[in-house]
Amino acid sequence: MRSKASLNRLRKGNGGTILLAGRAEFIAAKKLNERGLRTLDLLAACLENKEIASELGVSGPLAAKIIRSVFLKLGVHRRMEAILRWKSLK
């Protein structure tokens, strides 16, 4: 049997924010900005970092930093995880 504290940790997402069901609530809870949302759409379109950088009008290293930030906010480590998480919210 799991303890109450253990169950509460399971119910909570990254950073102690309770995961919410809808896309709008998720965006608000995770503080995804327009650039982050655009980056998720570009990741879902299977673009490479260089292409994402070009679409966002930023350098390659900055695009990589934006992608890492989005991954952190989504609580994922890989592109496919991010894409699946994002598509499940649409």
C-alpha positions in Angstrom: 0.0 0.0 0.0 1.4 3.4 -1.0 1.6 6.2 1.6 -0.4 9.4 1.2 2.8 11.4 0.5 3.7 8.9 -2.2 0.3 9.1 -3.9 0.5 12.9 -3.8 3.9 12.8 -5.5 2.4 10.6 -8.2 -0.5 13.1 -8.8 1.9 16.0 -9.2 3.9 16.9 -12.2 7.3 18.5 -12.7 8.0 21.2 -10.1 5.1 20.2 -7.8 2.5 21.5 -10.3 -0.6 19.3 -10.4 -1.1 18.1 -14.0 -4.3 19.4 -15.5 -6.4 17.8 -18.1 -6.9 20.5 -20.8 -4.4 22.0 -23.1 -5.1 25.6 -22.0 -4.7 24.7 -18.3 -1.5 22.8 -19.1 0.0 25.7 -21.0 -0.8 28.1 -18.1 0.5 25.7 -15.5 3.8 25.1 -17.3 4.2 28.7 -18.4 4.8 27.8 -22.1 5.1 31.1 -24.1 4.4 31.6 -27.8 8.0 30.6 -28.7 7.7 27.4 -26.8 4.3 26.6 -28.4 5.7 27.3 -31.8 8.7 25.1 -31.1 6.4 22.2 -30.1 4.6 22.6 -33.4 7.9 22.6 -35.3 9.0 19.5 -33.3 5.8 17.8 -34.2 6.5 18.6 -37.8 9.7 16.6 -37.5 12.0 19.5 -38.2 15.7 19.4 -37.2 17.2 21.9 -34.8 18.7 23.9 -37.7 15.3 24.1 -39.4 13.6 25.1 -36.1 16.3 27.8 -35.6 15.6 29.2 -39.1 11.8 29.1 -38.6 12.1 30.9 -35.2 14.7 33.4 -36.5 17.3 32.5 -33.9 20.7 30.9 -33.9 21.2 27.1 -33.7 22.5 27.1 -30.1 19.5 29.3 -29.0 17.1 26.9 -30.7 18.7 24.0 -28.8 18.3 25.9 -25.6 14.6 26.7 -26.3 14.0 23.0 -27.1 15.7 22.0 -23.8 13.5 24.5 -21.9 10.3 23.1 -23.5 11.4 19.5 -22.6 12.0 20.6 -19.0 8.6 22.2 -18.8 6.9 19.1 -20.3 9.0 16.8 -18.1 10.4 14.8 -21.0 13.8 13.9 -22.3 13.3 13.1 -25.9 11.7 14.7 -29.0 9.2 11.8 -29.4 8.1 12.1 -25.8 7.5 15.8 -26.2 5.6 15.3 -29.4 3.4 12.6 -27.9 2.8 14.7 -24.8 1.9 17.7 -26.9 -0.4 15.7 -29.3 -2.2 14.2 -26.3 -3.2 17.7 -25.2 -4.6 18.8 -28.5 
